[in-house]
Amino acid sequence: MGDRLKRGSYKGAELPDPQGTGKISRYIEIKNEAMISNPVIRTLLTAGLDACKKRVQKI
């Protein structure tokens, strides 16, 4: 077991992520609990969740 979490977003390249480089998916490595409070990371996580909810509603 590692001491960090790597969270991926399908179609994450469509999310507002100025640091991402993936063509389809985006990944963010959360190394500690404090990182979740970072506004940039929180915005990216929230945008990923919102995009997922919209895709699921279309099914």
Secondary structure as a PSIPRED ss2 file (coil, helix, strand):
# PSIPRED VFORMAT (PSIPRED V4.0)

   1 M C   1.000  0.000  0.000
   2 G C   1.000  0.000  0.000
   3 D C   1.000  0.000  0.000
   4 R C   1.000  0.000  0.000
   5 L E   0.000  0.000  1.000
   6 K E   0.000  0.000  1.000
   7 R E   0.000  0.000  1.000
   8 G E   0.000  0.000  1.000
   9 S E   0.000  0.000  1.000
  10 Y C   1.000  0.000  0.000
  11 K C   1.000  0.000  0.000
  12 G H   0.000  1.000  0.000
  13 A H   0.000  1.000  0.000
  14 E H   0.000  1.000  0.000
  15 L C   1.000  0.000  0.000
  16 P C   1.000  0.000  0.000
  17 D C   1.000  0.000  0.000
  18 P C   1.000  0.000  0.000
  19 Q C   1.000  0.000  0.000
  20 G C   1.000  0.000  0.000
  21 T C   1.000  0.000  0.000
  22 G C   1.000  0.000  0.000
  23 K C   1.000  0.000  0.000
  24 I C   1.000  0.000  0.000
  25 S C   1.000  0.000  0.000
  26 R E   0.000  0.000  1.000
  27 Y E   0.000  0.000  1.000
  28 I E   0.000  0.000  1.000
  29 E E   0.000  0.000  1.000
  30 I E   0.000  0.000  1.000
  31 K C   1.000  0.000  0.000
  32 N C   1.000  0.000  0.000
  33 E H   0.000  1.000  0.000
  34 A H   0.000  1.000  0.000
  35 M H   0.000  1.000  0.000
  36 I H   0.000  1.000  0.000
  37 S H   0.000  1.000  0.000
  38 N C   1.000  0.000  0.000
  39 P H   0.000  1.000  0.000
  40 V H   0.000  1.000  0.000
  41 I H   0.000  1.000  0.000
  42 R H   0.000  1.000  0.000
  43 T H   0.000  1.000  0.000
  44 L H   0.000  1.000  0.000
  45 L H   0.000  1.000  0.000
  46 T H   0.000  1.000  0.000
  47 A H   0.000  1.000  0.000
  48 G H   0.000  1.000  0.000
  49 L H   0.000  1.000  0.000
  50 D H   0.000  1.000  0.000
  51 A H   0.000  1.000  0.000
  52 C H   0.000  1.000  0.000
  53 K H   0.000  1.000  0.000
  54 K H   0.000  1.000  0.000
  55 R H   0.000  1.000  0.000
  56 V H   0.000  1.000  0.000
  57 Q H   0.000  1.000  0.000
  58 K H   0.000  1.000  0.000
  59 I C   1.000  0.000  0.000
